[in-house]
Amino acid sequence: MASGQILRTQYKISDILAWQRAGALQLKPVFQRRSVWKKTHKSFLIDTILRDLPMPIIIIRDVRSDPKTLTAQREVVDGQQRIRTILSFIDPTSLSDFDPRQDEFTVRKSHNKEFAGKKFSNFAPEDRRKVNVRLTRKGERIFERLAAVHRDELRRIGPRLGDFLRYFSERAGDSAPPPAR
């Protein structure tokens, strides 16, 4: 793959869950902030998925494979809060740092009367399948995988992602990150 090429790839939520369970997904690389979403935000995201509405893209960067297992490794560049919300709703045990006070939630009645107060484990099988939709809709809901991140790509997305710019600029070989616009 050419340096700087971005692949738009569609995944199901079950793919993300499988990566997390296998230890192949880094939710909190050094440039990521801590989990900050309130339960209201989390409920709204799950309602968005249940209603099959568009949500912002999630950017995942392919990193080197684990040398021991040869398992592909991925790190979340943008979308950590969304992925963490989805994982904590579907399978809280997949998060090693799961804190019930911060992470446990149900869908609020104000967001979705049909699913209000329910945990994923209480969903009917057909409703579970609804949650595992492909994360795409009219090009809006996709995961972007950044494979070989090129310095120019860092300049384009860096100002929007804060510490991401500094972190990857160093890895791209820049002596100093470019100034934010």
C-alpha positions in Angstrom: 0.0 0.0 0.0 1.3 3.5 -0.9 2.2 5.8 1.9 -0.7 8.0 3.0 -3.4 5.8 1.4 -6.6 5.6 3.4 -8.8 2.5 3.0 -12.5 2.9 3.6 -13.5 -0.4 5.1 -16.8 -1.6 6.4 -17.0 -3.6 9.6 -19.7 -5.0 11.8 -19.8 -4.3 15.5 -19.0 -8.0 16.0 -15.7 -7.4 14.2 -14.7 -4.7 16.7 -15.8 -6.8 19.6 -13.7 -9.8 18.2 -10.6 -7.5 17.9 -11.1 -6.3 21.5 -11.6 -9.8 22.9 -8.5 -11.0 21.0 -6.4 -8.1 22.3 -5.9 -6.8 18.8 -7.5 -3.4 19.4 -5.8 -0.6 21.2 -8.6 1.6 22.5 -6.3 4.0 24.4 -3.1 4.7 22.6 -0.9 7.3 24.3 -2.6 10.2 22.4 -6.1 9.3 23.4 -8.0 11.0 26.3 -9.7 9.1 29.0 -13.3 8.0 28.8 -15.4 11.1 29.4 -18.8 10.4 27.9 -21.8 10.7 30.2 -24.5 8.1 30.3 -26.8 10.3 28.3 -24.3 10.5 25.4 -23.9 6.7 25.5 -27.6 6.1 25.4 -28.0 8.5 22.5 -25.3 6.6 20.5 -26.9 3.2 21.0 -30.3 4.7 20.0 -28.6 6.1 16.9 -27.3 2.5 16.0 -30.7 1.0 16.8 -32.4 3.5 14.5 -29.8 3.0 11.8 -29.0 6.7 11.7 -25.6 8.0 10.5 -22.9 8.7 13.0 -19.4 10.2 12.5 -16.7 8.0 11.0 -14.3 6.1 13.3 -10.7 6.1 12.3 -8.6 3.0 13.1 -4.9 2.8 12.2 -3.4 -0.6 11.3 -0.2 -1.0 13.3 2.4 -3.8 13.1 1.4 -7.3 13.8 2.2 -8.8 17.2 5.5 -10.6 16.6 4.5 -13.5 19.0 1.1 -14.2 17.6 1.3 -12.6 14.1 -2.1 -11.0 15.0 -2.8 -7.7 13.2 -3.0 -4.9 15.7 -5.2 -1.8 15.3 -5.3 1.4 17.3 -8.2 3.8 17.6 -7.3 7.3 16.3 -10.7 8.8 16.4 -13.8 7.2 17.9 -12.6 5.8 21.2 -15.6 7.1 23.1 -18.0 5.6 20.5 -16.3 2.2 20.5 -15.9 2.1 24.2 -19.7 2.8 24.5 -20.6 0.1 22.1 -18.3 -2.4 23.8 -19.5 -1.5 27.3 -23.1 -1.9 26.2 -22.7 -5.2 24.4 -20.0 -6.9 26.4 -18.7 -5.1 29.5 -16.3 -7.9 30.2 -14.4 -7.0 27.0 -13.1 -3.9 28.7 -10.3 -4.6 31.2 -10.9 -1.3 32.9 -14.7 -1.5 33.0 -16.0 0.6 35.8 -19.8 0.1 36.5 -20.1 3.6 37.9 -18.8 5.2 34.7 -19.4 2.6 32.0 -22.6 0.7 32.8 -25.8 2.2 31.3 -29.0 1.4 29.5 -30.9 3.2 26.8 -32.9 6.1 28.2 -36.7 6.4 27.7 -36.2 9.9 26.2 -34.0 8.4 23.5 -36.0 5.2 22.7 -39.1 4.0 24.5 -38.9 0.5 23.0 -35.5 -0.2 24.4 -35.6 2.0 27.5 -33.9 0.5 30.6 -32.9 -2.7 28.7 -29.4 -4.1 28.7 -28.1 -5.7 25.5 -28.3 -9.1 27.2 -32.1 -8.6 27.6 -32.6 -7.8 23.9 -34.5 -10.3 21.7 -32.3 -12.0 19.1 -33.7 -9.9 16.3 -32.9 -6.8 18.2 -29.3 -8.0 18.9 -28.9 -8.4 15.1 -30.1 -4.8 14.7 -27.2 -3.6 16.8 -24.7 -5.6 14.8 -25.4 -3.7 11.6 -22.6 -2.8 9.3 -21.3 0.6 10.4 -22.0 2.2 7.1 -24.9 4.2 5.7 -24.6 6.3 2.5 -20.9 6.6 3.1 -21.4 8.2 6.5 -20.8 5.4 8.9 -17.5 3.9 8.0 -14.3 3.0 9.7 -11.2 4.4 8.0 -8.1 2.4 8.4 -4.9 4.4 8.2 -2.1 2.0 7.2 1.0 3.9 6.3 0.3 7.4 7.5 2.1 10.0 5.4 3.3 13.3 6.9 0.8 15.2 4.6 -2.1 13.2 6.0 -1.0 14.1 9.5 -1.1 17.7 8.6 -4.6 17.3 7.3 -6.1 15.5 10.3 -3.7 16.4 13.1 -5.2 19.8 14.2 -8.6 18.0 14.7 -7.1 15.2 16.7 -4.8 17.1 19.2 -2.0 15.0 20.5 -2.4 12.6 17.6 -0.4 15.0 15.4 2.6 15.1 17.7 2.6 11.4 18.3 2.5 10.4 14.7 4.7 13.3 13.4 7.5 11.8 15.6 6.9 8.4 14.0 6.7 9.9 10.5 10.2 11.3 11.0 9.4 15.0 11.3 11.7 16.7 13.8 8.8 19.0 14.8 5.1 18.7 14.1 3.7 21.2 11.7 1.8 24.1 13.3 -2.0 23.7 13.7 -4.1 25.7 11.3 
